[in-house]
């Protein structure tokens, strides 16, 4: 079952889709997309299907200024704004009710940074990160290279304030870190840093010659399978 959801934060209406399995009181996973993506990204849709097949609810939503949500991408501190979006999504799901006690987060690229910050401050039972940056410097450095795609320059300019999540990494746990070792946007060292600093249980899955866009179909299959297994392992049995 797929249910459209509308919720508000900072005077803006955000929209998402809640995927519910047949099982009563399922655990819940909330997904956070990348900088210029939205809730219709293939990773989000595929993971939503995989979760519901395993009896786990999945909520995917559009951050402010993306997809069908109101607002603008321009922000003095985009990371902070997106963290407020994710917390508002979590509050909307708690108001709706009907879920078990297990809560998971999935974040892709900038969405991974958002999930990192929230997981360091909230009780999160399972965390999956794809190509998550620990700090904003890599995107700005990539955008500064000669002859770079103008779109990448625009993305770097949208980030607003710089961020560095390194001090928060030691507070996360139950995390699966997935990263391509040929990622030209967020270097693979960020994935290693997250894994090494996190508390167990933790796992690092490196994709050989994998890029930031997860363009290799074999990597897409591996991402989906291992993400679903991690969420199932740490959320199964957490129904109400």
ABEGO torsion letter per residue (X at the ends): XBBBBBBBBGGBBBBBBBBBBABBGBBBBBBBBBAABBAABAAAAAAAAAAAAAGBBBBBBBBBGBEABBEBABBABAAAAAAAAAAAAAAAAAAAEGBBABBBBBBBEAAAAAAAAAAAABBBABBBBBGBBABAAAAAAAAABBGBBAAAAAAAAAAEBBBBAAAAAAABBGBBBBBBAABAABBAAAAAAAAAABBOBBBBBBBBGBBAAGABAAAAAAAAAAAAAAAAAAABGABX
